[in-house]
């Protein structure tokens, strides 16, 4: 029968700093909901223990110093750490347990004689502590046996912290056949440990500290009795408290505006904020806006990788975009104001469809500039390594939750987000599902704006295109017609000296093909700038010599898909389009698909 008594961890926060994740962790352990918890997320940061900022393990041990609780800390390639008093109590419990002595309280020297068999077990305990250094397999088995010993011969509860669990029990590719003997044994030890009914119905608890649950081997991370607690990036209050603490201790006595710095450093860890503040101290000046912007960009790129995201700083505005008069009016009057709203009235995002070369990216880079928010360009969140895709996604989510307002800009979105169908790879389905969930997450509404560019809108998952995600607004970007086309022709001719109404009308009516794209006009304009025509006749000859690539059917197919998927009549060339006309478009799509155009 277990000798443990119930010990309750405190769930309230320190007055100076709020850490809801600790309250969640304490409630899980106090309720007995789980005896094994993965603590993941922003675990390499600093936390205020009531006196100073410390790493997460010292913070946790400070918060869990309660009577009746013995803290045991195992560090990768380090010792099993205990206080001197707790080591003595555990040594006696171990000796009693190994010798079959049942007691319900320690100290035990009053009930145990000093015979050789007890001294032998005490020396054995000390030897196990020494052998655990550099031997992770033995350390884990020793910790498992300590919990068995605790249930038999210890009144106190054990709270065991295991650092670097993702390195002790690596996910690898999930295939145990590819793991070495030591890794296999560690996985077997922990699996047996957490599957033991006596353990999960007992009073001891184990906290596995890892950056991501996905990095822990699935034999353990997928156990239903192993719960997770996420440690988020520091919020505004935590950043403000850290800045105010730094101001009080900085050797140069620089006075930083705590509110300003805290608001401008959304997305940073406290370690990164410390670097920023120390750099400012060295320069003997307060932190400036450009300092925080640069530090946020460098930190987020270091977390996610330059091949995953980059920061975009569009230099052009919507006024620099030629043509698209109706679209620009819609963007100014509806889309931009909706995206700037701070709550659930905000649009979650928009999908921008249309044929290649239509100007989608250029126009919506200008929209991003008009929004005046940080713009993250999502380049590639899929990894070739098993489990890494999930880790990258978790890091991305932590960044987005920490930033106050951000635009996620995804070009070629149909290749970034895959399918969720039966033919898709498990990792691809999981990633797409998580992205879809994030797009409609109420916590991110008004904080994150998604702009998805694609020439193949039909290849985006239907779940992404539904209302509540970017399906709230699907915008077609089509080849210019009417006055927009004439505006493009004038813009194209601007580097020459031959702009006149007659020439513009001739080019509009017969000099240029009707399906000329924005990219086509830009290519001719570039040629006119490089080799200016001598007269109007040479200009016409240069235009006649220019042949568009043989992609007409592909662009027609993409145009039809953009029209069919558009979610606003006012953005269509004919807002009064009938169901019969839409049916004709769908018939044409099927005809093109029958020809192999997709």
N, C-alpha and C positions, 0 to 999 in steps of 0.2 A: 504494500500500500504506500502511496506517495506521502512523503513527509512535508512536501511543500505547502506553504500557506499562500493565500492570494495577496499579491502586491499590486497596487494601482499606480500607474505612471501619471504624472500631472498632464493635463490636456490644455491648460491655459498658457497663453503666450507671455513672454517677458514684456514688461511695460514699454520698453524702448523699441522693440522690433517685433513684428508679427510674422509668424511662420505657420500657416495653416497646415502644411504638410506634416509637421510634428504632431499636431493635434489629431490628425487622421491616423498616423502611425500609433499613437498612444491608445486611441479608441479601439483599433483592431486588436492590439495586444491585451488591453484591459478586458475586452469582451470575450476573449478566447476565440474570436472569429478565425484567427490563424495564428500558428506558432512559428511560421516561417514567412518573412516578408522581404520582398526585393525593394530596396530603396534606390531609385534610379533618377536620372535627369541631371540637374546642375550640381553634381556632387563634388566637383573640384573647386568650389567657390568658398567664400568666407561667410561666417555666421556669427552674430552677436550673442555672446553667452551671458550677458548682463554686465560684463566688465570690459571685454575687448572682443575684437573680431578674430575668430579662430576657424580652422578647417572643420569639416562636417563631423568627423569622429569625436574630437574634443567637445564640439558643441553638443552632440548627442549624449555623451557621457556626463557632461555638466547638467543637462536637463533631466537625466534619469538617475541622478544620485538621490535615491529614496531609501529609507530603512527597509531591510528585508530583501534587498536586491544586490546580487553580486554581478558586476560587469566583467565580462571576459572579452578581450580584443585580440583578434588574430590578424596580423599584418603579413602580406605576401613576402616570403623570404625573411620574415622577422619572427620574433618570439610570440608566444601566447602571453599577453600582458594581463597582470592582475595586481591589485594593490597588495601590499605586504600582509595586511590583515586578512584579506580575502583569500590570499594564497594559503595562509595557515589554516583557515577554516576548511578550504577545499581539500587540503592535504589530509586533514584528519578524517573528513568524510570519505575520501578515497580509501584510506587505510581501513576504516570500519567496514565499508562496502566490500572490499576485496577479502576481508576476513569473516564476512557473513554476520557482522554485528549490526543489529537493527537498533537505531537510536532515532529520537525525534528532535534533537537539538544539538547545537555545537556552541561553545567549545566542548570537546569530548575527553580531554585529558583526565577528567574526574571519573569517567567510566571505562577508559582504556588503560590498561597497564602499559608499561614501557618495554614489554617483551620484544624479542627479536623479530617476531613475525609482523608486528605493527611497524617497527622501525624499517623493516624491509619494504613494506608497502609505501611508507613515506618516501624512502629513497627512490622507489619506483616512480612515484608521482613526480618528483623533482627531475628524474632522468627523462621522463616523457616531455616535460617542459623544455628541457635542453634540446632533445632530439627533434622537437617541432621546428626549430630554427633551420630554415633551408629545406625542410622536408614537408611539403604541403600535404602529401597523402597521409603521412603519420599524424600531422596536426589535425586534419579533419576527423580522422578516426578517434583521436584523443578527445576532441570536442564532443563527438557523438557519445562517447562513453561517459564523459562528464555529466551529460544530461540524464543518462541512466543512473549514475551514481547519485545525482541530485534528487531524483524521484524516490530513491531508497533511503538516503541517509542525510538529507540536507533540509533544514527548515526554510532557508532562504530560496529565492528564485534565481535562476541564471538568466542573464541577458547577454547574448553572445553577438558580437559584431564581427563580421568577416569582410575585410577589405579586398578589393580587386577580385571579386567573385568571377567576373568575366574572363580573367586570366587563369584562375584556378580551375574553372569548369567551362572552358571555351566552347562556344557553339560549333565552331568548325563548319563543316558542311552538313551537320546533322547525322552523319553516317558514322556509327561507332566503329565500323570496320577499319576506318582510316585513322583511328586515334591510337596513341601509344599506350603501353600497359599502365603507366602511372595515371594518365588521364582517365582511362577506363575504370581504374580502381576508385579514383576520387568520385567519379560519377556514380558508381555503384554504392559507395559509402553514403553519399548524400541522399541518393534515392531511397535506400533502405532507412536512413535516418528519418526523412520527412514522411515516409509511408508507414512508419511505426505508429499504430493506434495509441500506444502508451505515451508517445511523444506529443502528438497533436491533441491529446486529451489532458496533457499535463499543464504545468504552470511556467515552464521555461520557454524562452523565445530566442529565435535566431534572426538577425537582420543581415541580409546579403546586400552589400553595397557594390553597385555596378553602374556604369554610365547608362546602360540600356538592358532591359530584360531580354531583348533579342540576342544579346551577345552571350547569354548563358545557355548552356546546352539544353535543347528542348526536352530531354528526359526529366529535367528538373523544372525549367521555366514553365512548362505546360501542365505541371501538376495542379489540379484544381485547388488543393489546400495551400498552395503558395500564392499569396496575394501581392499586389504591387502598390507602392506609394510613389508618386512622381514629385520630384523636387523642382519647382519652377525657377526660372530666372528671376532675379530680384525685381520686385515691383517698384512703383514710384516711391512709396513710403520707405522701403528698404534703402533705395538709392539716396533719398534725401537724408536719412539718418546717417548713412555712411559718410556723406559729404560733410555734414555738420560735425561728426566725430573727427574727421580729418582736419577740419578747420581749427578745431580746438587743440590739435597736437602738432600741426605743421611747424617745422623749425623756422621757416622764413616768415611765418605770421601772415601769409597771404589770405585775403578775405574773398572767398568764393561766394557767389550767390547760390545758396543751396537749392532753392526752387528752380532756378534757371538751369543749373548743371544737371539736376536730377531729371528734369523733363527732357533735356537734350540728349541724355545718355541712355534712353530706352533701348533695350537689347543688349547692353553690356553686362558682363559679370562684374562683381565687385573687385576682382583681381584686375580686370581691364580698367575699371574706374581708378583704381589705385595708381596704375601706371600713368594714366592721364593726369591725375592730380599731382603726382610727383614730378612729372615733366613740367607742369605749370609752375610748381614751386622752384624748380631748377632755373627756369627762365624768369622767375620773380615777377610773375604777373598772373592775374586771375584767368581761369579757363575761358576761352572764347568759343563762339559757335563753330568756327571752322575746325577747331581742335576736336570737338565732340563728334562732328560729322565724320571726320577722317578716322577717328578711333573706332566708332561704331562700324564703319565699313570694313576696316582691317580685322576687327574681332569677328564679325559675322562670317567673313570670307575664311578666316582661319578655322572657324568651327565647322563650316560646311564644305570648304574646298573651293578653289577658284574654278574648277571644272564643273561645279554644281550650280553656283550662282555668281552673279556679278552685279554691281551697282550701276544703274544706268542714269546718266545725267543729260537728258535731252536738252539741246540748246535751242531748238526751234519751237515756235508756238503755232496754234491753229491758224493765226493770221498769215503764217508763212506757207500754208498749204494751198495750192492752186485748185480752183474749182470746188466741187462738192458743196455747193452753197446750201442745199437743203439739209445735207448731213451735218454740216457745221452749225447750222441753226438749231438742229435737234441736240447736238452735243452741248452747246452753250445753254440752252433753255431747260434741258431735261437731264441728260446723263451726268454732267459734271456737278450740278447742284445735288442730285441724288447721291452721288458717290461721296460727297463731302459731309453728308450727315453722319452724326456720331453714334447712332443707335440702330434699332431694327428697322427704321425707315430707310436706311441706306441700301443701295443695290449691292448684292454680294459680288457682282461683277458683270462682265459681258463677254460674249464670244463674237469674234469678228471674222466673217467668212467672205470669200470672194476669190476670183481667179488669181493665179500667180501673176505678179507684176502689177497688181491693181493699186498698190499704195497702202495696204493695211497697216504695215509696221510703221511707216512714216507718219501717217495720220494719228495713230494711237500713241506713238511716242510723244507727239505734240499734246495729246490729251493728258498723258502722264505729267508733262511739264506744267500744264494748266492746273492740275490738281495740287501741285506744290507739296508732294509727299515723297518720302524715300521710295525709290523704284528698284525692286529686286527682279533681276532677270533670271528666270529658272531655266538653266541650260540642260542639266541632266541629273536626275535624282536616282537613276538606276545604277547599281553597282554590279560589277562582274563577280563580286565576292558574296557568298551566301551570308545572309543576315545583315550585310552592310547597308542594303537598301532601306531596311527598317530603321537602322540606326540613323542614317541620313535624314529620313523622314522625321524621326523623333526630334532630332536637332533643329530641323526646319520649323517644326511646330513650336518648340520652345522659343525660338527667335521671334516668330510671328506673334505669339502671345505676349512677349515682352515689349515689342514695339507698339507705340501708341497708334500709329496709322501708317499703312504701307500698301503700295501697289505691287502685286505680283504679275509680272509681265512674262508671258509664255509664248514664244514664237514657235511655229510649227507644232502646235499643241497636239495634233493627231499622232505625232511620233513620240511625244513626251508621255502621254497618258495612253495606256494600252487598253485592251479589252478585258471584260470580266466574264467572258463566255467560257465554254468548256474547252475550247482550243488554246486558251491563253495559259501561259506559265503561272504557277502558283504565286510566285513573287510579284508578277505583273498584276494579277488579279487583286492581290492584297494591297499593293501600292495604289492602284486605281481606286479601290474601295476606300482607302484612308483619305486620299485627296478629295474624293466626293464628299466624305463625311466632314472634312475640314471646311469645304466650300459652304456647307449649310449649317455649320456649327453656330448656334446663337451667341456663344461667347466671343466669336470672331466677327460677328456682324457689326458693321460700322468701324471695324479696325483694319480689316483686310479686304482689298479690292482686287479681284481677279480679272485680268485682261488676257484672253486666250485668242491668239491669231492662228488661223488655219485656212488653207485653200481647200481642205477636204473635211468640211464640217460634218459630213455624214459618217466619217470614221471616228469621231468623238463618241465616247460611250453615251448611250441614251440617258443614263443616270446623271451624267454631267450636264446634258442639254435640257433637263427638266426644270420647271419653275422652282424657285428656291435656291438654285445654283446659277450658273451663267445662262441657263435657259430662260431666266427672267428677261433677258435682252440678247437677241442674236441679230447682229447688224450686218447687212450685206454691203460690201465695198465693190462697186461695179465700174465698168469702163465709162468714162464721161460721155454724156450725150447733151444735145441742146447747147445752152449757153455755157455749161461747164466745159464742153468740148472746145468751144471757141476760146474760152479762157486758157485752156491748156495750149491751144495752137499759138496764141499770142505769147504765152510764157516761153514756148519752144523757140519762137522767132526772135525773142528779145535780144540775144547776142548779135543778131544781124541788124542791118540798117534798112530792112525791107518790110517793116510791119505796116500794113494798110488793110482797110476793110475788104477790098477786092480780093487780095491774096488770101486773107483769112477765110472769106466765103468760099473761094475756089478750093482751098485745102479741105474745108469742112464738107463740101459737096462731093468732090471727086478726087482731090489730090491725095487724100489719106483714106485708108480702109476704115470702115465704120467701127470695127472692133479694136481700135487702137488703144493700147493700155497706157497707164501712167508711166510705166517703165519704158515703153516705146517712145513717148514724147521726150522723156529724159535722155534717152540714148541719142536722139536726133539733136537735141539741144547741146549735148556734150560735143557732138561732132561739129556743130556750127561754131562752138567756142574754140575748138582746136584748129579747125580749118575754115575760117570765115569765107563764105561764098562771095565772089566778086560782083555778081549782079543777081537779079531775080531769076534769070534763066538758069544760072548755075545752081541756085538754091533749089529750084524745082527738079533739076537733074539729080542732085544729091538725094532728094527725097524719093525720087523714082527709083534710084539705085538701091535704096534701103528695103530689104525684104524681111518681113517678120519671120521668126522661127516657125517651124512646122508643128505647132502645138495648138492649133486653132480648135480642134475637137476637144482636146483636154480642157482648154480654158472654157469652152462652151459648157462642158459637163460640170465644171466647178461653179460656173455662173448659175446654172440651173439649180444646183444643190444649195447655193447661197440664197436664191430666191425662194425655194421651197421651205427652207428652214427659218427664214426671217420671221421675227415675232412682232413686227410693227408694220401695219399697212402703210403708214405715212412714210416709211423708208423705201418702199417699193417704187419702181418707175411709174407704175399705174396703181394708185391706192385702191381703185375700184375693181381690182382683178376679181374675176368670177371663179366659181368652183370648176366650171368647165375648162377655163384657161389653165388653172392649176393642174387639172387632170391631163391636159395636153403636155404640160411640162414634164410631168411624171412619165408619160408615155415616151417622150423624147429621151429622158434619162435612161429608161429601159432599153431603148434602141441603141444608145451609145454604149451601154454596158454589154449588149450583145455583140458589139464590135470590139470588145476588149478594152474600152475606155473606162477607167475607174479613178 
